[in-house]
Amino acid sequence: MPIEIESPEEYGYDKIKNNLSESSIADQTLESLNLKIPNLTLLYSEHRGSNRLRELIVGDSGLTKDDVLITTGAAGALFIIATSQLNHNDHIVVVRPNYATNLETPKAIGCEISYIDLSFDSDAIKVNTKIVSVSCPHNPTGTVMSRNTLDRLVSLTKEKGCLLLVDETYRDVHYGTQLPMAASLGDHALTVSSLSKSYGVPGIRIGWVITRNKELQTVLLATKEQMSISGSVIDEWIAEEILSRKESFLPSTTAEMTTRLEMVSKWIEKEDMLWIRPAGGVVRFPRITKDPVGGTAAFYERLLKQYETYVGPGHWFEMPDTYFRLGFGWPTRAELQAGMEAISRALRAEGI
């Protein structure tokens, strides 16, 4: 997947001054989280994930800990779902643009794929459709469907007899009313999420899939057991500590991201770009409407080589490179501002 091969950690953080390609808030440390790992027993843990962690994840959603399976990040959850539910005779409907795992794993399985571009058309569902896959808040645009749209989607997929997969990785950073977990709305609906994006701890690789469907949950567990048996005791302990105190830092995170969103909004308004104003998450997906000097390839090369600024090009999401993902949660405010100014200059080839 290009998004992984070309990721900043593969390219080298030392070559990037303003990293606007990341899709999460700033990376946290044990010290910043005020955590000291105790003398844990490093055993095979509960295969579903620790009881306390699963209870913290469902909270007051109306779901139970038995509806939750802990996975290796949201990517692990998506892989488990795709490989356990799809084969080459099946069909999947995927909203595009989308995170690469939602696109590449079904391709590797060989199933038929229909892409829906940020809208939903019931005609896309076929007799052999097994999964309808969406994300909310959406990666990379940050858009959020209305409650009415979510309810209609739940109803439609139930009627058609297919699973509804909702990637809710950015759910806890939102700029309006928070939707309920999709898994709480029907036993054919699955919620996937993680601590990577909204909490800034992608290094502990904690994600989950939630479904009230007991038979499906058993299949997903069996698939996980073939891949990793259980999760990391250390990772799950850290996740428990973070989620147990999330109310003490999520409000300040959202307030900071709201300020940064306004910075990005004011900048985009001055540029030849189009975008959809987001309602959640920490990424944006503007489209360049005026050809950069020398073309888009030259623009990206200038931006990285001359201005040491990195963004996620559109081909990461199987979209034209006139689009790019801009992450405003990971860099410092100063780096975000410098990065946006660098994009403006690189578009015009200033300083060459």
N, C-alpha and C positions, 0 to 999 in steps of 0.2 A: 504494500500500500504506500503510495507517495507520501501520505501524511506522516507515516512512520519513518520511511527511508530518508525523508528530507527534514525530519524534525530537528529543532535547534540542538537537542542533546547529541544528535548524530553529527550535525554539522560542526558543532563546537561552540559552547557558550563564550569562549574566549575571543571569538571572531565577531561577536554581536554586541553592540553597545546599547542599542534600544530594541529590546525583544518584545515585539507586539504580536507575536505569533501564538503565545501560550493561551490556553483556553480555561485557565483557572485563576483564582486569587493567588496572591504571593505564597510561595512555599513556606510552610511553618517548620519550626524546629521543636525538639523536645523542650528546650529552654523557653522558647516563646509560648509554648503551651503549658509551661510550669509542670512538666511531667518527669518523674523519675521512675524508670521501670523496676518493679520489685523482683524478688527472686522467684520467678515463675517456673513451674515444672514444664519442661518442654516435651510434652507428651502428644500423642494423637488426640486432638480435641474433639468435641462433639461435631459430628460430620455436618450437621445443618448449620453450625455456628453456635457460639455461646448463647445460653438462654437470656442472659442479661442484655447482650447486644441486640438480639432479635426483639426483645421487649422494648428497648429504647427506640428502635427503628419504627415500630408501628405506633408507639405513643398512644394518643387518644383517637386514632383513625377509625376505630371500630374493627380493625383487623387484629389477629392474634399472632403471637410469636411463631406458632406452627405454620403460619402462612408465609414465613420468610426463610429463604435459603441464602446464606452468606457465600459470596463468590470472590474470585480474584479480580476485584475491580468490576465496574460496569461492563467492561469489555469481556470479562470472563462470563458474566451473566448472559450477555448477548450471544456469545459463542455456544454456551450450553443450550440455550433455547433453540438456536438455529440448527445445531447438529442433532438434537434429540427430536425435533419436530418436523424437519424438512428432508425430503429426498428429491431425486431428479424428476419425479413425476408431479411434484407439488408446485404451487404458484404462490408468490409473495408480492404484496403491494407495499412499496416503500416510498415515503415522502422524500423528495429530493429538493435541495441539497441535504445531505445527512452525514453523520459520522461514518468514517470509512468501514468500520466493522459491520455496520448495518447493511453495507453494500457488498463488501468483498466476501464475507462468509457465505451468504446465499449463492453468490457466483461460483465459489469453489465447490459447493455442494452440487451445483449443476441444475438447480431448479429454475423455473421460469420466473422472471422478475418484471413487474410493471412499475414504472416510476410516475409519481404524481408530484407536480411542482408546486409545493406549498398551497395546495387546495385539495379538497377531497371529492372524488367523483365515484358514486356508487357503481357506475358501469365498469369500473376497473376490477371489481370483484368477480371472479369466475367460479365455476363449479369446483375446481380443484384448488382454490385459494385456501391456504392453511393459516397464514399470518398477515395481518395488516400492521405495519410498523411505522410509528410516528414518534416524534420527540417533542416534549413540552416542559419547560421552555425549549424552543428549537435551537439546535446547534447546526449552523453557525449564525443564524439571524437574530436570535433572542426573542422571536415572536412567541406569543402565548395564545392558544385557542381559547375561545369563550367557553363558559360552562355549558351553554346551550349546544355548542359544537361538539364538546366532549360527550355530552349525553347522547346526542344523535349518533355519534360514532360508536359508542358503546351499544346502542340499540341496533344499529345497522349490522355490526359484526356479529352480534348475538343472533339476529335474524338469519344471517347468511351462514352461520355455523362455523365461523373462523375465529382464531385468537386475535385479540387486540393487544399489541405490545406497545407500551408507552414508556419511552426513555425519559425519566424525570430527573436526570442528573443535576440540573440547575434549579430544582424546585425550591430550595431554601434561600435563594437570592432572587427576590422578585420585587417589582415596583408597582404592585397593585394587589388585588384580591388573590389569595392563594387557592388554587384548585384542589379538590380532594385527590388522594391517591387513586389512580385509575383502578387499581386492584380492588378497591373497596366498592366499586360500582357494578361488578359482575364477576361470576366465577370463570368467565372466559377471558377476563382482562388481566394483564400482567404489568406490574410496575417494575422498572429497572432503575437503579440509582447507585450512587457511590459517595465516598467522602472526598474524592479527588478534586472536584471543581469548586464547589461552594465552601469547602473547608480547608483547602490548600494542603492536603496531605496525600498526594498521589503515590508517594513512596511506600505507604503501608499497604497498598493494593487491597483495599476493602470495598467491596460492592455487594449488591444483593438483588435478588429477584423475589417479588411477592406475588402470590396467587392463592386464592381461596379454593382452587380446584385441587382436592387432595390427591386424586389420581395423577394429575399432571405434576404436582409437587414431588411425588414419589419418583416419577421418571426423571425429573430435573436433578433430584438428589443422587439417583443412580448414575447419571451422567457425570456429575461432579466427582463422585467417588472413583470413577474410572480415570479421571484427569488428575486429581490431587488428593483424594481421600478426605482430607480435612483442611482447614485453613491454618494460618500461623497463629500460635498462641500469643505471641508478642503483638502482632498486628491487631488482633481482636481486642486485646486489653487496651491498647491505645485508642481504638475506635470507641470502646465503651466509655473511656474517660472523656473523650471529646463530646460525644453525644449526651452524656450526663450533664454537661455544663453548657450546652449550645446556646441556651437563652441568655447567657452572660456575654456572648460575643457576636452572635448573628445580627442583632440590631445595629451594632457599630459597623459591621461588615457591610450591611445593606446601605447604611447612611454614606459610607465612604464610596461605595460603588455608584450610588445615585449622583454624587458630586462628579465622579469621573465620567458618568454617562453624559452629563451636561457639557463637560469639556469636549467630548467627542462630538456631540450634537452641534455645538457652535462651530467646530472645525469643519464638519461635513457640509454645513450650510454655506460655507465660503468656497467650497470646492465644486468641481464639475462631477458630482457623484449623486447617485440615487441610493436610497436605503429605506427600509421599513423601520419605524421607530420601535425599539424593543420594549418588552414588558418584563423581562427576566434574564438572568444569566449575566455573564461578563464578556460576551463576544458580540461582534457586529459583522455584517457581511455587505459592505457597500459595493456599488458597481461604478466603475469609471466610465463616464459617458463621452469623454473627449479623449481621443487617442493620445497616449503619452508620447513625448518626443522620442522617435526611433522605434516606437512600438512597445507592446507590453513586455516582451522578453527583455528588451534593453532597459526598460523601467525597473524590473525586478533585479537585474544584475547591478544597475547603478545603485539602487536602494541598499543592497547588501554590501557591495564591494566599496562604494565610495562613502555612503552614509552610515554603514554598519548598523542598519535597521532591518529587522526581519518581520514579515507578515506571512500569513498562510495563503498562498495563491489558490485561485478557484479550482484548479485541477485536483487539489486534495479532496474535493467534494464532487468530482466529476462535473464541474461547471467551467465555463470559460474563464480565462485568467484576467478578464476585465473585472471580475469579482475578486475580492480578497477578504480573508478573515482577519479582523483586528481585535486582539484581546486587550482589554483595558484594565483587567484586574490584577495581572501578574507584575507588571513593571511598577516602579515608583511613579508618583505623579510627575516628577521632573522628567523621567525617562519617557513617560507617555506623551508629554507635551513635546519633548525633543523629537520623538519618533514621528508624531504627526507632522511636525514642521519638516522633517526629513522627507516624508512621503510627498508633501507639497513640492519641495524642491526637486525631488527625483522625477516627478511627473513632468516638470518643465525643463529638466536637465540643467538646472541652475548651478553655477560654480564650476562647470567643465570648461 
